[in-house]
Amino acid sequence: MKTYTLRFRSTDKDIFDAIKSGKKKVETRAATARYKNVEKGDKIIFVCGKNKFVKEIKKVSMFKSISAMLKKYKFKQINPFVGSTKELEAMYFSFPGYKEKITKAGLVALEFK
């Protein structure tokens, strides 16, 4: 079992808190070399400023695209603060280089215990 650290900017504290409370059911990342080997049972340390908590991965799913992922998950499970799949896609593409990373590597979706 491995332990990974995911850091959140203070501007994303709402997402950090939603994962902690269980409101946000699925955390996603581009399936780059850093995340493509994450497995069930691994632990994630979530960090936002001085706040942190740990969750164990219950399930890992890989997807080739955002649309493929949305066939399995509702957009609100991925980000409870967006109002549509278009908003979710815009969120991904707002991160520098993320459109290219998703196109090249796909997405990894993590569910927690």
PyMOL commands that set and color helices and strands:
alter all, ss='L'
color gray80, all
select helices_A, chain A and resi 10-21+66-69+75-78+85-94+98-105
alter helices_A, ss='H'
color red, helices_A
select strands_A, chain A and resi 3-8+26-30+43-48+51-63+107-112
alter strands_A, ss='S'
color yellow, strands_A
deselect
rebuild
show_as cartoon
